[in-house]
């Protein structure tokens, strides 16, 4: 299953991969909620949900205020779709039950340069900045570019 993991710049420095966490994917619930959307649109919805969660993760890491989303292909057995009655979750939400090694990550998505002010303000709770950051582009990087990307950030 292709998953979109909300992350931060600090996650890019992890040696062995990304720790288990909530993530986003094209789930049956998302398909049901958006029946007229094509696969590309559904994947973008899951990506942007992960980008929003990245902002929330940045509240603990204000030194590197850029959203990071890691696209990874993980075994279905490592994912759980929440079935908790009464708990509001996005239809994209899934739980990754084990760490994701770097060899499962297929792409790095990172905020474009210049997004820092909006992302920093969004992480601090500014709703208008959160909306502006959602309108910004995430740039695609190959996983082999992780070291170069880190040196730029």
N, C-alpha and C positions, 0 to 999 in steps of 0.2 A: 504494500500500500504506500502510495506517495503521501508523505506527511509534511507539514510546514511547522517547524519548531520556532517559537519565539525565543530570541536570544539577545545577547549583548556582545559588545566588543570583547569583554572578558571571556566569554564562552569560546571565542575564536582562538584563545591561547591554550585551551585545554589540550593536553597531550593525547589522551586516549579517545576522545570523543565528547559527546554531549550527554549530560546526566538526564535520567528519566524525568519527564515533566508532562504537564498538559500541553497539547499541541492542537493543530487543526488539520482537517482533511476533507475531501469530498465524501461525505457520509450519506447513507440512505436518508437521514433526516434532512440534509441540505438539498438533496435531489427532490424530496417531497415538497420542501419549502419553495423551491425555485424550479418548477417542472418545465418551464419554457427556456431555461438557460442551457447553453451548450457546455461541453466539458471544459473548454477554455475559460468561460465565464465563472463556472463553479470553482475551478482551481484558483482563479484570481480572488474570488470571495474568501476562500480558505487562506490564501496568502495574506490578504489584508487583515483578516481576523488575527493572524499570527503577528502581523506588524503592530496592530493595536496592543496586543499583549506584550510585545517587546517594549513599548513605551512604559507599561506598568512595571516591567522588570527593571527599567532604567532608573526608577525612583531610588534604588539602592546603589546605583552606579553613575552618579552625575558627572564623573570626569570624562566619560566618552559618550556623549549624547547623540548616538545615531541608532536608529532601529536596525536590527539584524534579524533576518529570517533565514533559517537553514532548511532547504528542501532535501528530503531524504526518502529513500525507499527502504521500508522496514517490513519484516514479516508480519502478516496479519496477527500471528500469535502474540506479538509484542504490543498489541494495541487493544484498548478497551473503549467501547462506546458507552458513555455514562447512561445508566438506567435508574438514576435516583429520582423517585417521585418527589415532586414539590421543589426540585432544585432547578432554577433557571440557568440554562447553559445555551450558548450559541449552537445552532445545528451543525456547526463544523467541529465542535469540541470532541477531542478524543484524549485518552490518557495513554502515554507511552510508558510501558511497565518495566523497561530495562534501558540501560544506557545505549546510546546510538553511536557506534564507532564511526570514525571519519570515513572509512571506505564505503559506508552506506549513504553518506551525504553526497548529493549530486550537484548542488548549486548553493552559492552564498548570495543572498540578496541584502543589500546594504543601502541605507539612505544616500542620496546624492549629496555632494559637498554643498554646504550652505544651509543644510536642514537643522543644524545644531541648535540654533536659538529657539525655533519652534518646538523641537523635540524636548529640549531642556524644560521649556515652559510647560509643555504638555505633561511631562513626567512630574512636574510640581503641582499639577492639578488645574492648569489653565485650559478650560474647555474649548475656547476659541483657537488656541494654539494646537490643541489635539486635532481639531477639524482641519486646520491648515496642514499639519503634518500628514494627515491622511490623504491630502491632495498631492503630496510630493511623490516623486518617482523613487522606486527602489531599483538600484542598479544591479545587474546580474554579473556574478563572478564565478569562474570555474573554481573547483575546490583546489586545484593546483596553484591558484593565485592567493591562497590564504596568507602565506608569509609576506608577500608583497603588499597585500591589503592591510595587514597589521602594521607594517612600517608606514603606511600612509595615514593611518588613523591615530 
